[in-house]
Amino acid sequence: MTNCRMSRRERLTATFQGRPVDRPAVCFYEINGLDENPLDDSPFNIYSDPSWSPLLELAREKSDRIVLRGVAFKENLPDPVEPFAVVATEQTGRSLFTTKTITVAGRTLVSRTRRDRDINTIWTLEHFIKSVEDLQTLLQLPMETLKGTADPQPILSAEQALGETGVAMIDTPDPICLAAGLFSMELFTVIALTEQTLLHRLLEKLAAFLYPLTDAIAAQLPGRPWRIYGPEYAAPPFLPPQLFRDYVVRYDQPLIDAIHAGNGFARLHAHGRLREILADILSTGCDGLDPIEPPPQGDMALYEVKRIAGRQLVLFGNLEVSDIENLPTVLFRKKVDTALAEGAGGEGRGFVLMPSACPIGRILKTRSLENYRCMVERAEAFASR
């Protein structure tokens, strides 16, 4: 720790670089007070409910804000399948349904999603790939030809809006994330186990889209922090560790190399179990890991991860959103204090106190608000120990 008072941007930057900080950073993950607009009168905007206002103010005024921003080619969408899809939306009752249709080689592939007014998430009702034949059909799309010029403006605009209150973090899927989202989870795991050659063909096609995009963004926006999401799809218990090496390490390593070539910071996002894959995660050379879920959602305590990761990783976590929503604050405080002691105490590269996700319902519980306040208060108190 340092006695010099830091701005929130300085605190996060020092954390990423492994330098001393005045107190542990505390981030609310997706809740940042910038992206949530309580004045938006869309019926699907949960943040217009007055129950959210105190938390959004707390995020703006007190949290170490990490604002995630996807970056794309100016000429194309960030998802390599989307440019080939015909999109139709329909509102029925309190739900919005989106249907996407792709026609290729005489076959039609369809996906369908639902968004409900009072729940801030999108449910996939139907996936593009429902069989091996569908996968073979989709492989005929020329996704790897979608090139263009990287657009840095989303990051630059967020940085300007944040000023000294936080940092903008470039957000990108990896090939396994883009691939898995095309299947139901059940079919994905079967294909990953039984049709490995076909799945590698898909991953190579998706990588041929992602790698040039990452190279271009890293060159346009050097020295920025990044989050790479998707590795959990190929992690235990879904797939064995060997396939994590085949489907994640092999394809994420070039992403991390490109980020490092631009002097960037690469954070991997992987929910769930880590014990059997932590060495593989470290082998990618990544610089950070989230959300490091505590047992029983995960299978390693934070201090164990820290002991193995040493000075390589900044650790982000290790609180569950379910605890924020359900635990009385007197019990939640104990979990916060444990995470701070294990993550910010002793040797290591750095720690950001952070939940695994955020509430998604229209009405924010009073208990949730009090537990978010507890996170800030305990992080500030930790600095004065």
N, C-alpha and C positions, 0 to 999 in steps of 0.2 A: 504494500500500500504506500501511497504518497500523501503527504499532507497538503499538497497543492490542489486547490479546488478546480475541478475540470468542468467544461461544458459537456453536454451529453454527447455531442459529436466527438470531442476529444477523448472522452471516456471509452466510447466504442472503438475508435480508431486505435487507441493504446491497447485495448483488450485484444483486438485482432492481431496486433503486432507483438504481443507477448510482453508489453512494457507495464510498469506499475501503474495502478489507477488509484483514485481517491476513495472509491467504494466499488463494490460489485455492480455491474450494469444490471438493470431489470427491464425486461422487454415483455410487452403483452402479446407478442407474436402478431397475428393479423390485425389486432386492434391498435391503431396508431393515431387516431384523431385527425388524420389527413384524408384517408380514403372513405371514411364513413360520413355521409352527408345527411344530417337530420332534417334538412330543409327540402330534400328531394321528396316530392309527393307521389312517387311511383308506389303503387299498391304492394310491390314486392320489396320495398326498402324497409327492412325491419328497424333500421336505426332512426326512423322518424318517430318511433315511440318514445315518449318522454323518459321512460325508465333508463334509456341508454345515455342520456345527456351527462350525468355525473361521471360515468366511466370514460366517455370520450374526452371530457375536460381533464380528467386525471391522466389519461394517456398523453394528451397534448402538453400538459404542464409538468408532469413528473416522471413519465416513463422514458427510458432510453430507446428512442423510436428507430426501429429498423423497418423501412418501407420497402416492400418487395415489388419489383417491376420487371415484367417480361420485356424483352427487346427483340424486335423482328427486323427482317429486311423491309425496307420501305415499300417494295413492290409486292410483297406476299404476306399472307397470314402466318402467325408463329407455329401453327399446327400444319404439318405437311400433307395431311389428308383433306383438310378443310377446303382448299382451293378446287378440289374435284367434286365437291358435294353441292347438291341443290338443297337449300334450306327452306323449310316452311314452319311457321309458328301458329299456334292456335290456343286461345284462352278458353278454358272450360271451367266454369265455376270459379274457384279460388286458386286454380292451377294454370300454369303456362306450359304447354307441350311443344317441344321442338322436334321436328322430324328432318333427318338428313338422308339424302338418297344419292348413291354413287352408281353410275352405270358404266361397266367396263367389260369388254370381251363378251358382250351379249348377256351378262348377268347383272342383277341389281342387288346392291347391298344397302341395308337400311339400318340406321340407328335412331333411337327415340329417347328423349329425356323429359323429365317433369320437374318444374320448379313451383313450390307452394308459397303462398303469400306470407305465411308466418314462420317459415323455416328458411334460413339463409344457406341453402345447399341445393345442388342439382342431382336428382336421382336418375340413373340410367336404367331405362325400362327395357331397352333392346340394344344390342351391340352390333356393330358392322359385321364382325366375324362370328359365325355360328357353326362353322364346320371347317374341316381341312380344305374342302373345295373353295370355300369363301376366302380362306387365307391365300390359296394359290391364285385366286382371281385378283385380290387386292395387290398382290406382289407385281401385277402388271402395270400399276400406276407409276408414272415416271416422277416419283416424289423427289428423287435426287437431283432433278433438273431445276428445282425451285431456288433460284439464286437471286441476288440483288445487292442493294447497298444497305448496310446496317444503319438503323435509325437510332441515334443516341438520345433523342429528345425526351423520352419518358424518364430516363435517369436524370438528365440535366434539369428538367422541370421539377422533379421531386427534390433534388438537392437544393435548388433555389428556394422551394417552399419550406423546407426543413431548417435551413440555416444551421445554427449551432445546436438545434434540439435533437439531432439524430443523423442517420445515414441512409442513403438509398442503396439497396442490395439488388444486383441483377439476379433474376430468377429464371432458371431454365430446367426443363425436363431432361432426362437422359434417354437413350434409346429404349431401355426396358420400360420406362414409364409410358412413352408414346405407344409402344407395342402392346403392353398389357391393357391399356385403356380401350383397345379395339375388341377385346373379348370379355365375356363374363369371367369372373375369377376362377370358377370351376373349370371352364374350358381352357383358360390360359394355363393353369397348372398341368392339365393333361397334355396339351400341346408341348409345353416346355419340357415335359418328361419323355414324351413318345415321338415327337417330331422335331428333334433338335436341329437337324439340317435346315428344315423349313423356317424355324424361328430365327436361326442365325441369318438366313437370307433377308428376313424382315428387319432384323436389327441392323444389318449392314446397309440396307436401303435407307433406314431412318438416320443412321449415323452419317451417311453421305449428305443428308440434308443438314444435320445439326453441326457437324464439324466446321464447315465453311462459315456458318452463321456465328459460331462461337469465336472462331479466329477473327472474323470481321469486328465483332463487338469488343473483343479484348483489345484490338488495335485502336478502335475508336474511343474506348473508355478504359484506358489503362489504370492500374492501381486500385480498382474497385473491388468490394466484396461481392461474392457470388453465392447463391444457394443452388445446388443440384438436387432435384427431387426425383424419386423413382426406385432407388435400390431396394426398398422393402419388398417390392413385388417378387424379387427372386431370393428372398431371405427365408430362413427357417421361421415358422413351420411350413411355409408354402412350398419351398424347394430346398434340397440339400445344399450344404456349403459349397460343394464342387460346382454346382450350377450357378451359385452366386459369383464364383470366380469367372465362370464362362460367360455369363450374361451381364454382369455388372462391372467387375474389375477390368475385364478386357475392353469394354466399350466406354467406360467412364474415364479411364486413364488418359486418353487423348483430350478429353474435355478439360481435365485438370491441368494437363501439360500446356494447353492453349491459354488457360487462365493465368498460369504461372509465367508464361512467356510475356504476358502483358502486366507482370508484377501484381497480379490480382490475388485475392484470398478466396479459397475454394472450400465451401462448407457443404457437407453431404447431409441429406435429410433422410432418415430411416427410422420408422417407428418399430417398436417391438423388440424382439430378441437380438442380442448382440454377441453373446458369448462365443458362438461358433464362427462368427464372421468378423470380429473386431480386428484380428490380425490382417485380414484381407482388406478391410477398410483402410487401415494404416498403410498397407502396401501401395495404395493408389497415390500416396503423397498428399492427400487432402489436408487442409489446415483447420477444419472445424467439423463438428458433428452435432446434430440435433435429432430428436428432442431428448434422447437418453432417458427413456421412460423407466421409472422405478418398478420393482416387482409389485404386483403380479403381472402388470402389462408387459414389462420388460423382464429380463432374467439376470441383470447385473446391477449392483449398487453403484452409485455415482463414484464413490471412492475407488472401486475396483477399476472402472473405466479410466479414471484419472491416473491411477498407478501404472497401467499398461500404456496409456497414450503419452504420458510424460509431457515433454515440451512440444510435441508435434501438434496437438489439437487444442483449439479453444472449444470448451464444452458448453453447449446450450441446453438448458432444461432446468430442472428435472422434476417438474410438477405436472400432474394430470389435470386436464380441464374438468374431468368428472369430480375431482376433489374441490376445485374452485366453486363448482355449482352446488355441491352437496354437503361438504364438511362444515360443521360449525367452526367459526374463526379460531376459537381457542385450540382446536385440534389441527386446523390447517396451518396455524402458526408453527407448530412443531415440525411439520413437513418442510415448511419454508426454511426454518432454522437449520434443519438437517442438510438440506440442499446447499445452503450457503456455506455451512461448515465444511462439507465434503468437496464442494466445487471451488470455493474461493479461498479456503484455508490451505496453508502449506504450499508445496511446490506445484508447478504446472504452468501451462502457457496462459490460461485465462478462463474466465467463466462468465456466462450471461444467464441470470435467473430468468426462466421463461417457461410458460405452460406448453403442453403438447398441441394445443389447438385453442379455440375460443368458443364461447356459447353461440348457438345458432338460432335460438328462439327469439320471437319478437319482443317478449317481455323479459327484461333482465331481472333476475332475482336480486333482492336486497342483499342476500347472503353472498352472491357472487361479487357484487360491488365491494362489500366489506373485505372479502378475501383478496381482491386486487389491491385495495388500499394496504392490506397487511403486507403484500409483497414489497411495495415501495417502502413502507415504514421499517420493515426488518432489514432490507438492503441498506437503508440509510443508517440504521442503528449498528449494523455490522461494521461499518467504517470507523465507528467511535470506540470499538472494543479495545 
